[in-house]
């Protein structure tokens, strides 16, 4: 169940409590003590990443059909000649307008834009959306996403999702004409996509979500069931700049001139 947002879009801290005041020397001493733990955390993260690199892999049909801008395309083509692929499986609610699309997938996908760094490591990236390509691509167009976008036809879902669900981040390796899945994650594991959370974790009030261990009286205005990604009117927060920029809220027509969906919700 999604939290019902009750917060304003701009959330000043107002008269929320502040940390105790200290001089520079005392502040630095406390930070130095914390730094020991931060470095240990970083090194443990390095060790976990090393363990990921030693995981076994599972074969995936390289010809699994997907749908892209030019029609049907096999999974192996998404590598675009590179040896690795990262794919985010975007949830999609058929027939619903932009405001009712997945707030968590919108949050994750909105952070990923520049792919040059991945490409320099021989890694491609793509979003694989649930449901109709024509409908979900209009959302990509509405949101201004620039990353490669494909949809997963129903007969390909079992081959790629394999008993899981959309909202996962999966990594693949190509060896010649063969494709293998090497890692996947979901839930908080997907936070690797969203540097906003990493930045908020470094601020005094953190994410302002009610599960956090914060001092008494610290602002905690969001839950953790989806409402933290939606603004006061119920829309995914990342949609607000698109509306202000004049993007079509009805998810159509496409930028290349193709016709929009004919379902009642989009007309």
C-alpha positions in Angstrom: 0.0 0.0 0.0 1.4 3.4 -1.0 1.7 6.1 1.7 -0.6 9.0 1.2 1.6 12.1 0.9 0.6 14.9 3.2 3.7 17.0 2.9 4.2 20.2 0.9 6.4 20.0 -2.2 8.8 22.4 -0.5 9.5 21.3 3.0 11.3 23.9 5.2 12.6 22.5 8.5 11.0 25.5 10.3 11.6 25.2 14.0 12.9 21.6 13.9 15.7 20.9 16.5 19.3 21.6 15.6 22.5 19.7 16.5 24.4 21.0 19.5 26.8 23.8 18.7 30.6 23.1 18.9 33.8 24.9 18.0 35.8 23.7 15.0 38.2 21.6 17.0 35.4 19.7 18.9 33.5 19.3 15.6 36.5 17.9 13.8 37.2 15.5 16.7 33.7 14.0 16.5 34.0 13.8 12.7 37.3 12.0 12.9 35.8 9.4 15.2 32.9 8.9 12.7 35.4 8.7 9.8 36.8 5.5 11.2 33.4 3.9 10.8 32.9 5.4 7.4 36.2 4.0 6.1 35.3 0.6 7.5 32.0 0.8 5.8 33.6 1.7 2.5 36.1 -1.2 2.8 33.3 -3.6 3.6 31.5 -2.4 0.5 34.6 -3.1 -1.5 34.7 -6.6 -0.1 31.1 -7.2 -1.0 31.7 -5.9 -4.5 34.6 -8.3 -4.7 32.3 -11.2 -3.7 29.8 -10.1 -6.4 32.6 -10.5 -9.0 33.0 -14.1 -7.8 29.3 -15.1 -8.1 28.3 -17.9 -10.6 26.2 -16.9 -13.5 23.1 -18.3 -15.1 22.4 -18.7 -18.9 19.7 -16.5 -20.4 18.3 -17.0 -23.9 20.1 -14.4 -26.0 17.3 -14.3 -28.5 14.6 -13.4 -25.9 12.4 -11.0 -27.9 12.0 -7.4 -26.7 10.4 -4.4 -28.4 12.3 -1.3 -29.2 11.9 1.8 -31.4 12.3 -0.2 -34.6 10.1 -3.1 -33.4 11.1 -6.6 -32.2 14.8 -6.9 -31.1 16.6 -9.8 -29.3 18.1 -9.3 -25.9 21.7 -9.7 -27.2 21.3 -6.6 -29.4 20.8 -4.5 -26.3 24.5 -4.9 -25.5 25.2 -2.8 -28.6 28.4 -4.6 -29.2 29.6 -4.3 -25.6 30.4 -7.3 -23.3 28.1 -6.2 -20.4 24.6 -4.9 -19.9 22.9 -3.3 -16.9 19.1 -3.4 -17.3 16.5 -1.8 -15.0 13.1 -3.5 -15.2 10.6 -0.6 -15.0 7.1 -1.3 -13.6 4.2 -0.2 -15.8 0.5 0.3 -15.0 -1.3 -0.2 -18.4 -3.9 2.5 -19.3 -3.0 4.8 -16.4 -1.9 8.4 -16.9 1.5 9.7 -15.9 0.5 10.7 -12.4 -0.4 7.1 -11.6 2.8 5.4 -12.8 5.3 3.8 -10.5 6.8 6.4 -8.2 9.8 4.1 -7.2 10.7 3.3 -10.8 10.4 6.9 -11.7 12.6 7.9 -8.8 15.3 5.3 -9.8 15.2 6.0 -13.6 15.2 9.8 -13.2 18.7 9.6 -11.8 20.3 7.8 -14.7 21.3 9.9 -17.7 25.0 10.1 -18.6 26.1 6.7 -19.9 29.6 7.6 -21.1 31.2 6.3 -17.9 29.5 2.9 -18.2 30.4 2.7 -21.9 34.0 3.4 -21.1 34.0 0.2 -19.1 32.4 -1.8 -21.9 29.0 -1.7 -20.2 25.6 -0.8 -21.9 22.5 0.3 -20.0 18.8 0.0 -20.9 15.4 0.3 -19.3 13.1 -2.7 -19.9 9.6 -1.7 -19.2 6.6 -3.9 -18.4 3.8 -3.8 -20.9 3.2 -2.0 -24.2 6.2 -0.3 -25.8 4.1 2.4 -27.4 2.5 3.4 -24.1 5.5 3.2 -21.9 7.7 5.0 -24.4 5.3 8.0 -24.2 6.2 8.1 -20.5 9.9 8.1 -21.4 9.2 11.0 -23.8 7.1 12.8 -21.1 9.9 12.4 -18.5 12.6 13.4 -20.9 14.7 10.3 -20.3 17.5 9.8 -22.7 18.5 6.2 -21.9 17.7 3.3 -24.3 14.2 2.1 -23.7 12.6 -1.3 -24.5 9.5 -3.2 -23.4 9.2 -6.8 -22.4 6.4 -8.7 -24.2 4.4 -11.0 -22.1 5.9 -14.2 -23.6 9.4 -12.9 -22.6 8.6 -12.0 -19.0 9.2 -15.5 -17.6 12.6 -15.8 -19.4 13.9 -12.6 -17.8 12.0 -12.1 -14.6 12.1 -15.8 -13.7 9.6 -15.7 -10.8 10.7 -12.3 -9.6 9.0 -9.0 -10.4 9.5 -5.7 -12.2 11.5 -3.2 -10.2 14.7 -5.2 -10.3 18.2 -4.1 -11.5 20.0 -6.9 -13.4 23.5 -7.3 -14.8 24.4 -9.4 -17.8 27.5 -10.7 -19.5 27.8 -11.5 -23.2 30.3 -14.1 -24.3 30.1 -14.3 -28.1 26.5 -15.2 -28.9 25.7 -16.3 -25.4 24.2 -14.2 -22.6 24.4 -14.8 -18.9 22.8 -13.1 -15.9 25.5 -12.3 -13.3 23.7 -10.3 -10.6 20.3 -8.8 -9.7 18.9 -6.7 -6.9 15.7 -5.0 -5.8 14.2 -2.9 -3.0 16.9 -0.9 -1.2 19.5 -2.6 -3.4 18.3 -0.3 -6.2 19.5 2.7 -4.3 22.7 2.4 -6.2 20.8 4.1 -9.0 19.8 7.1 -6.9 22.5 9.4 -5.7 19.9 11.7 -4.1 19.6 9.2 -1.2 23.4 9.1 -0.8 23.5 12.9 -0.7 20.6 13.1 1.8 22.3 10.6 4.1 25.1 13.2 4.5 22.7 16.0 5.6 21.8 16.7 9.2 18.2 15.7 8.7 18.9 12.7 6.4 16.1 11.4 4.2 13.4 12.5 6.7 11.7 9.1 6.6 10.1 7.6 9.6 12.3 4.4 9.8 15.5 6.4 10.3 17.3 6.5 13.6 17.3 10.2 14.2 17.4 12.3 17.3 14.1 13.2 19.0 12.2 15.8 17.2 14.1 15.5 13.9 11.7 16.0 10.9 10.4 12.6 9.6 7.7 13.3 7.2 7.7 10.3 4.9 7.1 6.6 5.2 8.8 3.9 3.1 6.0 2.5 1.0 6.1 4.9 -1.9 4.8 8.2 -0.5 8.4 9.4 -0.1 8.7 9.5 -3.9 5.5 11.4 -4.5 4.7 15.1 -4.1 1.7 16.6 -2.3 -0.6 16.1 -5.3 0.2 12.4 -5.5 2.4 12.5 -8.5 5.9 11.1 -8.7 8.1 14.1 -7.6 10.2 14.0 -10.8 7.2 14.8 -12.9 6.9 18.3 -11.5 9.7 19.9 -13.6 8.3 18.2 -16.7 4.9 19.7 -16.2 6.4 23.1 -15.6 8.3 22.7 -18.9 5.0 22.1 -20.7 5.3 18.4 -21.3 2.0 16.8 -22.3 0.5 15.3 -19.3 -1.6 13.0 -21.4 1.4 10.9 -22.5 1.1 11.7 -26.2 1.8 12.2 -29.0 5.4 10.9 -29.3 8.2 13.2 -30.3 8.7 11.3 -33.6 5.1 12.0 -34.6 3.5 8.6 -34.0 -0.1 8.6 -32.9 -1.0 8.5 -29.3 -2.9 5.8 -27.4 -6.6 5.7 -28.1 -7.7 4.5 -24.7 -10.1 6.8 -22.8 -7.6 7.8 -20.1 -5.3 9.3 -22.7 -7.9 11.2 -24.8 
